[in-house]
Amino acid sequence: MYSVPVIAFAAPIFLLLELIQLVICERLVGVKKIERGTDPRNHGPREPIAAAWTIFLTAYWLWMGMMLVPPFARAHAVVLIAVSIVGYAIRRNVGLKWILVILTFEGAIRIGMLIALIGRMWRRLH
């Protein structure tokens, strides 16, 4: 039986939070707001949501950084970090209508990588 780094067991939590983030992004930058011409970047989320989101993103980045250490999940962590950086760079340079598309695509890739990591953990444990 092979071992799995303890830090990798946080992957299901971040998978759940990625799904929640997709819902929040849809609510904040939703199609209806884009059709109305409202720019959600001018108003932002309420303070509790913004605080929770900031804590989640900080914890997520710290976790991805820690996942670079064990060779077990290094490839997954590299892809998660690369997708996040490239997605951010693209979002900063596109119009409002494309932000939701990019956020959704970026989230789907990260969710896929987290599912792959969880699957790899499962196979290694059984």
Backbone atoms as SQL, in Angstrom:
CREATE TABLE atoms (id INTEGER PRIMARY KEY, chain TEXT, resi INTEGER, resn TEXT, atom TEXT, x REAL, y REAL, z REAL);
INSERT INTO atoms VALUES
  (1, 'A', 1, 'MET', 'N', 0.837, -1.175, 0.000),
  (2, 'A', 1, 'MET', 'CA', 0.000, 0.000, 0.000),
  (3, 'A', 1, 'MET', 'C', 0.886, 1.244, 0.000),
  (4, 'A', 2, 'TYR', 'N', 0.567, 2.182, -0.869),
  (5, 'A', 2, 'TYR', 'CA', 1.335, 3.409, -0.992),
  (6, 'A', 2, 'TYR', 'C', 0.739, 4.494, -0.115),
  (7, 'A', 3, 'SER', 'N', 1.569, 5.436, 0.225),
  (8, 'A', 3, 'SER', 'CA', 1.072, 6.534, 1.057),
  (9, 'A', 3, 'SER', 'C', 0.692, 7.735, 0.193),
  (10, 'A', 4, 'VAL', 'N', -0.202, 8.523, 0.725),
  (11, 'A', 4, 'VAL', 'CA', -0.639, 9.759, 0.092),
  (12, 'A', 4, 'VAL', 'C', -0.299, 10.882, 1.057),
  (13, 'A', 5, 'PRO', 'N', 0.309, 11.975, 0.575),
  (14, 'A', 5, 'PRO', 'CA', 0.608, 13.086, 1.485),
  (15, 'A', 5, 'PRO', 'C', -0.663, 13.610, 2.150),
  (16, 'A', 6, 'VAL', 'N', -0.573, 13.896, 3.421),
  (17, 'A', 6, 'VAL', 'CA', -1.740, 14.344, 4.186),
  (18, 'A', 6, 'VAL', 'C', -2.345, 15.604, 3.574),
  (19, 'A', 7, 'ILE', 'N', -1.513, 16.488, 3.077),
  (20, 'A', 7, 'ILE', 'CA', -1.990, 17.749, 2.513),
  (21, 'A', 7, 'ILE', 'C', -2.909, 17.512, 1.311),
  (22, 'A', 8, 'ALA', 'N', -2.751, 16.391, 0.629),
  (23, 'A', 8, 'ALA', 'CA', -3.581, 16.093, -0.545),
  (24, 'A', 8, 'ALA', 'C', -5.034, 15.829, -0.162),
  (25, 'A', 9, 'PHE', 'N', -5.278, 15.471, 1.085),
  (26, 'A', 9, 'PHE', 'CA', -6.651, 15.182, 1.503),
  (27, 'A', 9, 'PHE', 'C', -7.536, 16.428, 1.571),
  (28, 'A', 10, 'ALA', 'N', -6.958, 17.589, 1.371),
  (29, 'A', 10, 'ALA', 'CA', -7.750, 18.823, 1.308),
  (30, 'A', 10, 'ALA', 'C', -8.365, 19.024, -0.074),
  (31, 'A', 11, 'ALA', 'N', -7.993, 18.205, -1.046),
  (32, 'A', 11, 'ALA', 'CA', -8.501, 18.358, -2.420),
  (33, 'A', 11, 'ALA', 'C', -10.031, 18.350, -2.499),
  (34, 'A', 12, 'PRO', 'N', -10.745, 17.454, -1.805),
  (35, 'A', 12, 'PRO', 'CA', -12.213, 17.505, -1.886),
  (36, 'A', 12, 'PRO', 'C', -12.805, 18.818, -1.365),
  (37, 'A', 13, 'ILE', 'N', -12.165, 19.410, -0.365),
  (38, 'A', 13, 'ILE', 'CA', -12.647, 20.698, 0.151),
  (39, 'A', 13, 'ILE', 'C', -12.501, 21.771, -0.922),
  (40, 'A', 14, 'PHE', 'N', -11.350, 21.783, -1.595),
  (41, 'A', 14, 'PHE', 'CA', -11.133, 22.784, -2.636),
  (42, 'A', 14, 'PHE', 'C', -11.988, 22.505, -3.867),
  (43, 'A', 15, 'LEU', 'N', -12.313, 21.248, -4.109),
  (44, 'A', 15, 'LEU', 'CA', -13.243, 20.926, -5.196),
  (45, 'A', 15, 'LEU', 'C', -14.615, 21.528, -4.899),
  (46, 'A', 16, 'LEU', 'N', -15.084, 21.343, -3.683),
  (47, 'A', 16, 'LEU', 'CA', -16.369, 21.921, -3.286),
  (48, 'A', 16, 'LEU', 'C', -16.333, 23.448, -3.382),
  (49, 'A', 17, 'LEU', 'N', -15.252, 24.049, -2.920),
  (50, 'A', 17, 'LEU', 'CA', -15.140, 25.499, -2.967),
  (51, 'A', 17, 'LEU', 'C', -15.022, 26.013, -4.403),
  (52, 'A', 18, 'GLU', 'N', -14.418, 25.244, -5.297),
  (53, 'A', 18, 'GLU', 'CA', -14.382, 25.621, -6.723),
  (54, 'A', 18, 'GLU', 'C', -15.793, 25.660, -7.294),
  (55, 'A', 19, 'LEU', 'N', -16.598, 24.668, -6.941),
  (56, 'A', 19, 'LEU', 'CA', -17.983, 24.647, -7.425),
  (57, 'A', 19, 'LEU', 'C', -18.764, 25.840, -6.877),
  (58, 'A', 20, 'ILE', 'N', -18.555, 26.152, -5.606),
  (59, 'A', 20, 'ILE', 'CA', -19.214, 27.318, -5.008),
  (60, 'A', 20, 'ILE', 'C', -18.741, 28.594, -5.697),
  (61, 'A', 21, 'GLN', 'N', -17.453, 28.655, -6.000),
  (62, 'A', 21, 'GLN', 'CA', -16.908, 29.835, -6.678),
  (63, 'A', 21, 'GLN', 'C', -17.542, 30.024, -8.051),
  (64, 'A', 22, 'LEU', 'N', -17.792, 28.933, -8.759),
  (65, 'A', 22, 'LEU', 'CA', -18.455, 29.052, -10.063),
  (66, 'A', 22, 'LEU', 'C', -19.850, 29.648, -9.914),
  (67, 'A', 23, 'VAL', 'N', -20.568, 29.233, -8.879),
  (68, 'A', 23, 'VAL', 'CA', -21.917, 29.768, -8.643),
  (69, 'A', 23, 'VAL', 'C', -21.841, 31.250, -8.287),
  (70, 'A', 24, 'ILE', 'N', -20.898, 31.609, -7.429),
  (71, 'A', 24, 'ILE', 'CA', -20.755, 33.014, -7.038),
  (72, 'A', 24, 'ILE', 'C', -20.373, 33.866, -8.241),
  (73, 'A', 25, 'CYS', 'N', -19.474, 33.368, -9.066),
  (74, 'A', 25, 'CYS', 'CA', -19.080, 34.117, -10.268),
  (75, 'A', 25, 'CYS', 'C', -20.276, 34.318, -11.182),
  (76, 'A', 26, 'GLU', 'N', -21.103, 33.304, -11.322),
  (77, 'A', 26, 'GLU', 'CA', -22.292, 33.432, -12.169),
  (78, 'A', 26, 'GLU', 'C', -23.235, 34.482, -11.598),
  (79, 'A', 27, 'ARG', 'N', -23.345, 34.529, -10.282),
  (80, 'A', 27, 'ARG', 'CA', -24.239, 35.523, -9.664),
  (81, 'A', 27, 'ARG', 'C', -23.665, 36.933, -9.774),
  (82, 'A', 28, 'LEU', 'N', -22.340, 37.065, -9.624),
  (83, 'A', 28, 'LEU', 'CA', -21.731, 38.394, -9.655),
  (84, 'A', 28, 'LEU', 'C', -21.532, 38.917, -11.073),
  (85, 'A', 29, 'VAL', 'N', -21.150, 38.039, -11.982),
  (86, 'A', 29, 'VAL', 'CA', -20.869, 38.445, -13.359),
  (87, 'A', 29, 'VAL', 'C', -21.834, 37.712, -14.283),
  (88, 'A', 30, 'GLY', 'N', -23.054, 37.569, -13.879),
  (89, 'A', 30, 'GLY', 'CA', -24.026, 36.788, -14.627),
  (90, 'A', 30, 'GLY', 'C', -24.405, 37.394, -15.959),
  (91, 'A', 31, 'VAL', 'N', -24.999, 36.575, -16.793),
  (92, 'A', 31, 'VAL', 'CA', -25.425, 36.983, -18.126),
  (93, 'A', 31, 'VAL', 'C', -26.433, 38.127, -18.037),
  (94, 'A', 32, 'LYS', 'N', -27.325, 38.078, -17.064),
  (95, 'A', 32, 'LYS', 'CA', -28.329, 39.141, -16.923),
  (96, 'A', 32, 'LYS', 'C', -27.663, 40.487, -16.648),
  (97, 'A', 33, 'LYS', 'N', -26.634, 40.488, -15.819),
  (98, 'A', 33, 'LYS', 'CA', -25.931, 41.745, -15.534),
  (99, 'A', 33, 'LYS', 'C', -25.183, 42.241, -16.763),
  (100, 'A', 34, 'ILE', 'N', -24.630, 41.311, -17.528),
  (101, 'A', 34, 'ILE', 'CA', -23.924, 41.702, -18.745),
  (102, 'A', 34, 'ILE', 'C', -24.911, 42.278, -19.750),
  (103, 'A', 35, 'GLU', 'N', -26.094, 41.647, -19.882),
  (104, 'A', 35, 'GLU', 'CA', -27.108, 42.149, -20.810),
  (105, 'A', 35, 'GLU', 'C', -27.609, 43.530, -20.403),
  (106, 'A', 36, 'ARG', 'N', -27.709, 43.789, -19.096),
  (107, 'A', 36, 'ARG', 'CA', -28.147, 45.106, -18.616),
  (108, 'A', 36, 'ARG', 'C', -27.066, 46.162, -18.789),
  (109, 'A', 37, 'GLY', 'N', -25.836, 45.710, -19.024),
  (110, 'A', 37, 'GLY', 'CA', -24.735, 46.652, -19.176),
  (111, 'A', 37, 'GLY', 'C', -24.122, 47.090, -17.857),
  (112, 'A', 38, 'THR', 'N', -24.475, 46.408, -16.778),
  (113, 'A', 38, 'THR', 'CA', -23.911, 46.735, -15.466),
  (114, 'A', 38, 'THR', 'C', -22.541, 46.089, -15.344),
  (115, 'A', 39, 'ASP', 'N', -21.597, 46.838, -14.850),
  (116, 'A', 39, 'ASP', 'CA', -20.255, 46.298, -14.651),
  (117, 'A', 39, 'ASP', 'C', -20.101, 45.896, -13.184),
  (118, 'A', 40, 'PRO', 'N', -20.083, 44.592, -12.886),
  (119, 'A', 40, 'PRO', 'CA', -20.008, 44.146, -11.493),
  (120, 'A', 40, 'PRO', 'C', -18.687, 44.515, -10.828),
  (121, 'A', 41, 'ARG', 'N', -17.679, 44.840, -11.630),
  (122, 'A', 41, 'ARG', 'CA', -16.398, 45.227, -11.039),
  (123, 'A', 41, 'ARG', 'C', -16.499, 46.567, -10.325),
  (124, 'A', 42, 'ASN', 'N', -17.499, 47.361, -10.673),
  (125, 'A', 42, 'ASN', 'CA', -17.677, 48.661, -10.018),
  (126, 'A', 42, 'ASN', 'C', -18.341, 48.529, -8.654),
  (127, 'A', 43, 'HIS', 'N', -19.138, 47.490, -8.455),
  (128, 'A', 43, 'HIS', 'CA', -19.889, 47.345, -7.209),
  (129, 'A', 43, 'HIS', 'C', -19.302, 46.278, -6.296),
  (130, 'A', 44, 'GLY', 'N', -18.851, 45.195, -6.852),
  (131, 'A', 44, 'GLY', 'CA', -18.243, 44.132, -6.064),
  (132, 'A', 44, 'GLY', 'C', -19.231, 43.412, -5.168),
  (133, 'A', 45, 'PRO', 'N', -18.794, 42.321, -4.548),
  (134, 'A', 45, 'PRO', 'CA', -19.668, 41.566, -3.643),
  (135, 'A', 45, 'PRO', 'C', -19.772, 42.257, -2.283),
  (136, 'A', 46, 'ARG', 'N', -20.735, 41.800, -1.490),
  (137, 'A', 46, 'ARG', 'CA', -20.859, 42.309, -0.122),
  (138, 'A', 46, 'ARG', 'C', -19.602, 41.928, 0.667),
  (139, 'A', 47, 'GLU', 'N', -19.376, 42.651, 1.745),
  (140, 'A', 47, 'GLU', 'CA', -18.145, 42.474, 2.515),
  (141, 'A', 47, 'GLU', 'C', -17.945, 41.055, 3.055),
  (142, 'A', 48, 'PRO', 'N', -18.968, 40.382, 3.615),
  (143, 'A', 48, 'PRO', 'CA', -18.741, 39.008, 4.098),
  (144, 'A', 48, 'PRO', 'C', -18.354, 38.048, 2.969),
  (145, 'A', 49, 'ILE', 'N', -18.979, 38.208, 1.807),
  (146, 'A', 49, 'ILE', 'CA', -18.642, 37.343, 0.670),
  (147, 'A', 49, 'ILE', 'C', -17.225, 37.638, 0.207),
  (148, 'A', 50, 'ALA', 'N', -16.872, 38.916, 0.128),
  (149, 'A', 50, 'ALA', 'CA', -15.523, 39.291, -0.295),
  (150, 'A', 50, 'ALA', 'C', -14.472, 38.757, 0.682),
  (151, 'A', 51, 'ALA', 'N', -14.759, 38.832, 1.978),
  (152, 'A', 51, 'ALA', 'CA', -13.817, 38.332, 2.985),
  (153, 'A', 51, 'ALA', 'C', -13.661, 36.819, 2.877),
  (154, 'A', 52, 'ALA', 'N', -14.777, 36.104, 2.767),
  (155, 'A', 52, 'ALA', 'CA', -14.718, 34.643, 2.642),
  (156, 'A', 52, 'ALA', 'C', -13.987, 34.241, 1.364),
  (157, 'A', 53, 'TRP', 'N', -14.264, 34.938, 0.282),
  (158, 'A', 53, 'TRP', 'CA', -13.625, 34.647, -0.999),
  (159, 'A', 53, 'TRP', 'C', -12.117, 34.875, -0.907),
  (160, 'A', 54, 'THR', 'N', -11.707, 35.956, -0.253),
  (161, 'A', 54, 'THR', 'CA', -10.280, 36.249, -0.094),
  (162, 'A', 54, 'THR', 'C', -9.595, 35.180, 0.747),
  (163, 'A', 55, 'ILE', 'N', -10.234, 34.762, 1.822),
  (164, 'A', 55, 'ILE', 'CA', -9.669, 33.703, 2.667),
  (165, 'A', 55, 'ILE', 'C', -9.543, 32.407, 1.875),
  (166, 'A', 56, 'PHE', 'N', -10.593, 32.063, 1.113),
  (167, 'A', 56, 'PHE', 'CA', -10.569, 30.848, 0.303),
  (168, 'A', 56, 'PHE', 'C', -9.443, 30.894, -0.720),
  (169, 'A', 57, 'LEU', 'N', -9.322, 32.006, -1.432),
  (170, 'A', 57, 'LEU', 'CA', -8.291, 32.097, -2.467),
  (171, 'A', 57, 'LEU', 'C', -6.888, 32.058, -1.869),
  (172, 'A', 58, 'THR', 'N', -6.699, 32.701, -0.722),
  (173, 'A', 58, 'THR', 'CA', -5.393, 32.662, -0.059),
  (174, 'A', 58, 'THR', 'C', -5.061, 31.235, 0.372),
  (175, 'A', 59, 'ALA', 'N', -6.019, 30.555, 0.988),
  (176, 'A', 59, 'ALA', 'CA', -5.797, 29.165, 1.410),
  (177, 'A', 59, 'ALA', 'C', -5.542, 28.265, 0.203),
  (178, 'A', 60, 'TYR', 'N', -6.273, 28.502, -0.879),
  (179, 'A', 60, 'TYR', 'CA', -6.130, 27.702, -2.100),
  (180, 'A', 60, 'TYR', 'C', -4.727, 27.866, -2.686),
  (181, 'A', 61, 'TRP', 'N', -4.238, 29.101, -2.764),
  (182, 'A', 61, 'TRP', 'CA', -2.899, 29.340, -3.297),
  (183, 'A', 61, 'TRP', 'C', -1.831, 28.747, -2.379),
  (184, 'A', 62, 'LEU', 'N', -2.003, 28.866, -1.076),
  (185, 'A', 62, 'LEU', 'CA', -1.049, 28.248, -0.152),
  (186, 'A', 62, 'LEU', 'C', -1.041, 26.733, -0.324),
  (187, 'A', 63, 'TRP', 'N', -2.223, 26.148, -0.460),
  (188, 'A', 63, 'TRP', 'CA', -2.333, 24.702, -0.652),
  (189, 'A', 63, 'TRP', 'C', -1.662, 24.282, -1.958),
  (190, 'A', 64, 'MET', 'N', -1.913, 25.031, -3.040),
  (191, 'A', 64, 'MET', 'CA', -1.275, 24.688, -4.317),
  (192, 'A', 64, 'MET', 'C', 0.245, 24.779, -4.203),
  (193, 'A', 65, 'GLY', 'N', 0.736, 25.786, -3.480),
  (194, 'A', 65, 'GLY', 'CA', 2.175, 25.900, -3.267),
  (195, 'A', 65, 'GLY', 'C', 2.733, 24.727, -2.476),
  (196, 'A', 66, 'MET', 'N', 2.009, 24.310, -1.436),
  (197, 'A', 66, 'MET', 'CA', 2.453, 23.163, -0.636),
  (198, 'A', 66, 'MET', 'C', 2.387, 21.864, -1.438),
  (199, 'A', 67, 'MET', 'N', 1.457, 21.790, -2.384),
  (200, 'A', 67, 'MET', 'CA', 1.329, 20.574, -3.193),
  (201, 'A', 67, 'MET', 'C', 2.483, 20.418, -4.181),
  (202, 'A', 68, 'LEU', 'N', 3.296, 21.455, -4.356),
  (203, 'A', 68, 'LEU', 'CA', 4.474, 21.343, -5.215),
  (204, 'A', 68, 'LEU', 'C', 5.578, 20.518, -4.559),
  (205, 'A', 69, 'VAL', 'N', 5.532, 20.368, -3.247),
  (206, 'A', 69, 'VAL', 'CA', 6.597, 19.669, -2.524),
  (207, 'A', 69, 'VAL', 'C', 6.539, 18.154, -2.732),
  (208, 'A', 70, 'PRO', 'N', 5.419, 17.475, -2.429),
  (209, 'A', 70, 'PRO', 'CA', 5.419, 16.018, -2.627),
  (210, 'A', 70, 'PRO', 'C', 5.333, 15.677, -4.119),
  (211, 'A', 71, 'PRO', 'N', 6.170, 14.770, -4.589),
  (212, 'A', 71, 'PRO', 'CA', 6.139, 14.408, -6.011),
  (213, 'A', 71, 'PRO', 'C', 4.804, 13.786, -6.436),
  (214, 'A', 72, 'PHE', 'N', 4.050, 13.279, -5.465),
  (215, 'A', 72, 'PHE', 'CA', 2.777, 12.614, -5.748),
  (216, 'A', 72, 'PHE', 'C', 1.835, 13.500, -6.553),
  (217, 'A', 73, 'ALA', 'N', 1.758, 14.772, -6.220),
  (218, 'A', 73, 'ALA', 'CA', 0.760, 15.647, -6.839),
  (219, 'A', 73, 'ALA', 'C', 1.377, 16.875, -7.495),
  (220, 'A', 74, 'ARG', 'N', 2.658, 16.843, -7.751),
  (221, 'A', 74, 'ARG', 'CA', 3.340, 18.012, -8.301),
  (222, 'A', 74, 'ARG', 'C', 2.776, 18.423, -9.653),
  (223, 'A', 75, 'ALA', 'N', 2.516, 17.472, -10.526),
  (224, 'A', 75, 'ALA', 'CA', 1.986, 17.802, -11.861),
  (225, 'A', 75, 'ALA', 'C', 0.611, 18.459, -11.753),
  (226, 'A', 76, 'HIS', 'N', -0.221, 17.947, -10.863),
  (227, 'A', 76, 'HIS', 'CA', -1.546, 18.538, -10.664),
  (228, 'A', 76, 'HIS', 'C', -1.418, 19.978, -10.168),
  (229, 'A', 77, 'ALA', 'N', -0.521, 20.193, -9.218),
  (230, 'A', 77, 'ALA', 'CA', -0.334, 21.534, -8.658),
  (231, 'A', 77, 'ALA', 'C', 0.197, 22.499, -9.709),
  (232, 'A', 78, 'VAL', 'N', 1.126, 22.044, -10.535),
  (233, 'A', 78, 'VAL', 'CA', 1.671, 22.909, -11.590),
  (234, 'A', 78, 'VAL', 'C', 0.567, 23.331, -12.552),
  (235, 'A', 79, 'VAL', 'N', -0.286, 22.389, -12.942),
  (236, 'A', 79, 'VAL', 'CA', -1.380, 22.724, -13.861),
  (237, 'A', 79, 'VAL', 'C', -2.373, 23.674, -13.190),
  (238, 'A', 80, 'LEU', 'N', -2.716, 23.425, -11.935),
  (239, 'A', 80, 'LEU', 'CA', -3.636, 24.315, -11.217),
  (240, 'A', 80, 'LEU', 'C', -3.082, 25.739, -11.154),
  (241, 'A', 81, 'ILE', 'N', -1.807, 25.864, -10.839),
  (242, 'A', 81, 'ILE', 'CA', -1.186, 27.190, -10.750),
  (243, 'A', 81, 'ILE', 'C', -1.121, 27.841, -12.124),
  (244, 'A', 82, 'ALA', 'N', -0.705, 27.082, -13.136),
  (245, 'A', 82, 'ALA', 'CA', -0.594, 27.641, -14.488),
  (246, 'A', 82, 'ALA', 'C', -1.947, 28.104, -15.014),
  (247, 'A', 83, 'VAL', 'N', -2.981, 27.293, -14.818),
  (248, 'A', 83, 'VAL', 'CA', -4.322, 27.669, -15.284),
  (249, 'A', 83, 'VAL', 'C', -4.792, 28.930, -14.571),
  (250, 'A', 84, 'SER', 'N', -4.527, 29.032, -13.284),
  (251, 'A', 84, 'SER', 'CA', -4.940, 30.216, -12.529),
  (252, 'A', 84, 'SER', 'C', -4.220, 31.469, -13.017),
  (253, 'A', 85, 'ILE', 'N', -2.919, 31.367, -13.248),
  (254, 'A', 85, 'ILE', 'CA', -2.146, 32.532, -13.695),
  (255, 'A', 85, 'ILE', 'C', -2.537, 32.941, -15.110),
  (256, 'A', 86, 'VAL', 'N', -2.635, 31.966, -16.013),
  (257, 'A', 86, 'VAL', 'CA', -3.014, 32.280, -17.396),
  (258, 'A', 86, 'VAL', 'C', -4.441, 32.823, -17.444),
  (259, 'A', 87, 'GLY', 'N', -5.344, 32.225, -16.681),
  (260, 'A', 87, 'GLY', 'CA', -6.723, 32.706, -16.641),
  (261, 'A', 87, 'GLY', 'C', -6.808, 34.133, -16.141),
  (262, 'A', 88, 'TYR', 'N', -6.035, 34.446, -15.108),
  (263, 'A', 88, 'TYR', 'CA', -6.028, 35.813, -14.579),
  (264, 'A', 88, 'TYR', 'C', -5.490, 36.790, -15.625),
  (265, 'A', 89, 'ALA', 'N', -4.403, 36.404, -16.286),
  (266, 'A', 89, 'ALA', 'CA', -3.815, 37.286, -17.300),
  (267, 'A', 89, 'ALA', 'C', -4.794, 37.543, -18.444),
  (268, 'A', 90, 'ILE', 'N', -5.509, 36.518, -18.860),
  (269, 'A', 90, 'ILE', 'CA', -6.480, 36.691, -19.949),
  (270, 'A', 90, 'ILE', 'C', -7.649, 37.550, -19.477),
  (271, 'A', 91, 'ARG', 'N', -8.163, 37.281, -18.275),
  (272, 'A', 91, 'ARG', 'CA', -9.305, 38.059, -17.763),
  (273, 'A', 91, 'ARG', 'C', -8.991, 39.537, -17.637),
  (274, 'A', 92, 'ARG', 'N', -7.754, 39.868, -17.302),
  (275, 'A', 92, 'ARG', 'CA', -7.376, 41.275, -17.149),
  (276, 'A', 92, 'ARG', 'C', -7.379, 42.017, -18.483),
  (277, 'A', 93, 'ASN', 'N', -7.352, 41.287, -19.591),
  (278, 'A', 93, 'ASN', 'CA', -7.213, 41.921, -20.900),
  (279, 'A', 93, 'ASN', 'C', -8.403, 41.725, -21.820),
  (280, 'A', 94, 'VAL', 'N', -9.526, 41.273, -21.303),
  (281, 'A', 94, 'VAL', 'CA', -10.711, 41.082, -22.151),
  (282, 'A', 94, 'VAL', 'C', -11.848, 41.950, -21.638),
  (283, 'A', 95, 'GLY', 'N', -12.852, 42.076, -22.480),
  (284, 'A', 95, 'GLY', 'CA', -14.035, 42.834, -22.095),
  (285, 'A', 95, 'GLY', 'C', -14.909, 42.045, -21.136),
  (286, 'A', 96, 'LEU', 'N', -15.875, 42.750, -20.589),
  (287, 'A', 96, 'LEU', 'CA', -16.768, 42.168, -19.587),
  (288, 'A', 96, 'LEU', 'C', -17.509, 40.940, -20.110),
  (289, 'A', 97, 'LYS', 'N', -17.881, 40.934, -21.382),
  (290, 'A', 97, 'LYS', 'CA', -18.662, 39.822, -21.930),
  (291, 'A', 97, 'LYS', 'C', -17.884, 38.509, -21.933),
  (292, 'A', 98, 'TRP', 'N', -16.559, 38.568, -21.970),
  (293, 'A', 98, 'TRP', 'CA', -15.762, 37.350, -22.018),
  (294, 'A', 98, 'TRP', 'C', -15.315, 36.863, -20.647),
  (295, 'A', 99, 'ILE', 'N', -15.446, 37.697, -19.634),
  (296, 'A', 99, 'ILE', 'CA', -14.949, 37.313, -18.309),
  (297, 'A', 99, 'ILE', 'C', -15.659, 36.074, -17.780),
  (298, 'A', 100, 'LEU', 'N', -16.978, 36.017, -17.916),
  (299, 'A', 100, 'LEU', 'CA', -17.731, 34.865, -17.414),
  (300, 'A', 100, 'LEU', 'C', -17.343, 33.587, -18.156),
  (301, 'A', 101, 'VAL', 'N', -17.134, 33.698, -19.455),
  (302, 'A', 101, 'VAL', 'CA', -16.721, 32.529, -20.250),
  (303, 'A', 101, 'VAL', 'C', -15.364, 32.033, -19.773),
  (304, 'A', 102, 'ILE', 'N', -14.435, 32.940, -19.591),
  (305, 'A', 102, 'ILE', 'CA', -13.088, 32.559, -19.160),
  (306, 'A', 102, 'ILE', 'C', -13.114, 31.995, -17.743),
  (307, 'A', 103, 'LEU', 'N', -13.873, 32.622, -16.848),
  (308, 'A', 103, 'LEU', 'CA', -13.987, 32.103, -15.476),
  (309, 'A', 103, 'LEU', 'C', -14.554, 30.687, -15.462),
  (310, 'A', 104, 'THR', 'N', -15.564, 30.450, -16.288),
  (311, 'A', 104, 'THR', 'CA', -16.182, 29.124, -16.342),
  (312, 'A', 104, 'THR', 'C', -15.203, 28.096, -16.897),
  (313, 'A', 105, 'PHE', 'N', -14.515, 28.444, -17.971),
  (314, 'A', 105, 'PHE', 'CA', -13.551, 27.524, -18.581),
  (315, 'A', 105, 'PHE', 'C', -12.394, 27.244, -17.622),
  (316, 'A', 106, 'GLU', 'N', -11.887, 28.288, -17.000),
  (317, 'A', 106, 'GLU', 'CA', -10.800, 28.155, -16.031),
  (318, 'A', 106, 'GLU', 'C', -11.233, 27.280, -14.850),
  (319, 'A', 107, 'GLY', 'N', -12.431, 27.526, -14.344),
  (320, 'A', 107, 'GLY', 'CA', -12.952, 26.720, -13.241),
  (321, 'A', 107, 'GLY', 'C', -13.133, 25.265, -13.625),
  (322, 'A', 108, 'ALA', 'N', -13.591, 25.027, -14.855),
  (323, 'A', 108, 'ALA', 'CA', -13.783, 23.648, -15.318),
  (324, 'A', 108, 'ALA', 'C', -12.455, 22.898, -15.381),
  (325, 'A', 109, 'ILE', 'N', -11.412, 23.566, -15.841),
  (326, 'A', 109, 'ILE', 'CA', -10.099, 22.913, -15.894),
  (327, 'A', 109, 'ILE', 'C', -9.600, 22.613, -14.482),
  (328, 'A', 110, 'ARG', 'N', -9.739, 23.580, -13.574),
  (329, 'A', 110, 'ARG', 'CA', -9.287, 23.346, -12.197),
  (330, 'A', 110, 'ARG', 'C', -10.100, 22.239, -11.529),
  (331, 'A', 111, 'ILE', 'N', -11.407, 22.210, -11.770),
  (332, 'A', 111, 'ILE', 'CA', -12.247, 21.145, -11.212),
  (333, 'A', 111, 'ILE', 'C', -11.807, 19.797, -11.767),
  (334, 'A', 112, 'GLY', 'N', -11.525, 19.741, -13.057),
  (335, 'A', 112, 'GLY', 'CA', -11.035, 18.499, -13.663),
  (336, 'A', 112, 'GLY', 'C', -9.728, 18.036, -13.043),
  (337, 'A', 113, 'MET', 'N', -8.822, 18.966, -12.786),
  (338, 'A', 113, 'MET', 'CA', -7.545, 18.599, -12.171),
  (339, 'A', 113, 'MET', 'C', -7.738, 18.119, -10.733),
  (340, 'A', 114, 'LEU', 'N', -8.649, 18.748, -10.007),
  (341, 'A', 114, 'LEU', 'CA', -8.917, 18.302, -8.635),
  (342, 'A', 114, 'LEU', 'C', -9.555, 16.916, -8.625),
  (343, 'A', 115, 'ILE', 'N', -10.460, 16.657, -9.564),
  (344, 'A', 115, 'ILE', 'CA', -11.065, 15.322, -9.664),
  (345, 'A', 115, 'ILE', 'C', -9.998, 14.292, -10.021),
  (346, 'A', 116, 'ALA', 'N', -9.085, 14.653, -10.926),
  (347, 'A', 116, 'ALA', 'CA', -7.994, 13.739, -11.286),
  (348, 'A', 116, 'ALA', 'C', -7.100, 13.461, -10.077),
  (349, 'A', 117, 'LEU', 'N', -6.833, 14.482, -9.285),
  (350, 'A', 117, 'LEU', 'CA', -6.017, 14.300, -8.083),
  (351, 'A', 117, 'LEU', 'C', -6.724, 13.401, -7.074),
  (352, 'A', 118, 'ILE', 'N', -8.014, 13.620, -6.878),
  (353, 'A', 118, 'ILE', 'CA', -8.786, 12.775, -5.958),
  (354, 'A', 118, 'ILE', 'C', -8.809, 11.336, -6.466),
  (355, 'A', 119, 'GLY', 'N', -8.977, 11.150, -7.769),
  (356, 'A', 119, 'GLY', 'CA', -8.947, 9.805, -8.353),
  (357, 'A', 119, 'GLY', 'C', -7.603, 9.135, -8.154),
  (358, 'A', 120, 'ARG', 'N', -6.536, 9.888, -8.312),
  (359, 'A', 120, 'ARG', 'CA', -5.203, 9.323, -8.107),
  (360, 'A', 120, 'ARG', 'C', -5.000, 8.932, -6.644),
  (361, 'A', 121, 'MET', 'N', -5.502, 9.766, -5.742),
  (362, 'A', 121, 'MET', 'CA', -5.419, 9.429, -4.317),
  (363, 'A', 121, 'MET', 'C', -6.190, 8.141, -4.032),
  (364, 'A', 122, 'TRP', 'N', -7.385, 8.034, -4.590),
  (365, 'A', 122, 'TRP', 'CA', -8.233, 6.858, -4.376),
  (366, 'A', 122, 'TRP', 'C', -7.531, 5.592, -4.871),
  (367, 'A', 123, 'ARG', 'N', -6.966, 5.655, -6.075),
  (368, 'A', 123, 'ARG', 'CA', -6.270, 4.487, -6.627),
  (369, 'A', 123, 'ARG', 'C', -5.051, 4.115, -5.794),
  (370, 'A', 124, 'ARG', 'N', -4.364, 5.097, -5.282),
  (371, 'A', 124, 'ARG', 'CA', -3.177, 4.804, -4.496),
  (372, 'A', 124, 'ARG', 'C', -3.543, 4.204, -3.138),
  (373, 'A', 125, 'LEU', 'N', -4.677, 4.614, -2.593),
  (374, 'A', 125, 'LEU', 'CA', -5.081, 4.098, -1.283),
  (375, 'A', 125, 'LEU', 'C', -5.722, 2.719, -1.361),
  (376, 'A', 126, 'HIS', 'N', -6.238, 2.347, -2.537),
  (377, 'A', 126, 'HIS', 'CA', -6.923, 1.049, -2.640),
  (378, 'A', 126, 'HIS', 'C', -6.208, 0.115, -3.539);
